[in-house]
C-alpha cells in the first residue's frame, strides 16, 4: 500500500465516491485524488481531465475494492480524495 493510500485510510477529511470527489476537486478542496485502475475509463474521464486541468495530483489504485477498503467503506469505489485541512 502506498504512503498516500495509507494517509487516506487514516484521514478524517476525505470524500469517497465519484460525485463527491468531483465536487471536492471543483471547489478546490482536494489535495490528492485516488482513482481505481479497474474502473470503467469513461466513468473516470471527466474527473481525470478536471484533475489534470486544475493540477490536482492523481494516485492510481489497483482496484475499486482496494480503494473502497482504504477509504473505510464496505463497498468498492472508483474514486476518493484527501481534502485540504
N, C-alpha and C positions, 0 to 999 in steps of 0.2 A: 504494500500500500504506500502510495506516495506521501510525502510530507504534507502537501496541500490537502489531500484526501483525509489524512489524519486530522488536520485542522477542522475540516468540515464536520467530521464525526463528533468532535468535542465542542464545536461552536454553538453559542446560544443565538447569535444573529445570523440566520440563514433563511433562505427560501428554497422550497422544493417544488418541482413541477415546472412544466414548460411555460404556462401562462404567468405564474408568479415570478419566475426567473426573468421572463421578457419584461415584465413591469419594472422589476428592480433595475435592470440594465437601462431601460428608457428613463428612469428617474435619476440615474447616476449613482445609485446606491450599491451596485455590485462591485466588489473588489476583485473577485475571480469567479468565472463560470465553469461549471463542470458539465460535460456532455458525454453521453453514453455512445460508445462506438457502434453498438449493435442496434441503436435506434434507427428508424427509417430516415434516410437522408432528407427527404422532402419535409419531414416534420421539424428537423433542426435547422433547415436552411435559413429561414428568416432570423432566427436568434443568432446563428453563427455570423451572418452578414452584419447584423447590428453590433455584435461584439467587436468585429473587425473594424467597423466604421468608427466606433467610439473608443477604440484601443483598450478594450476590456480583455484581459488575458483569459484564454480558454485552456482548461486542463481536460484531456480526454481520458475517460474511464472505460475499461474493457467491456463492461456490461451494464445494462439497466438494473439488473438485480444487485450488482455490487454497489452501484451508485445509490440505489434506494436504501440499502443496508447501511452504508456510510452516512447517509443523511438522517438515519434514525427512524425510518418508516418501515412498515411491514410489507410494502409492495414495491415493485420496480419503478424507476423514474428515469426519464430521458434527460432531464436537466435539473440542476441545482446551482445555487450561488451562495458564496460567503458575502455578507454585507459589510460595508464600511462601518466602523464604530465611531 
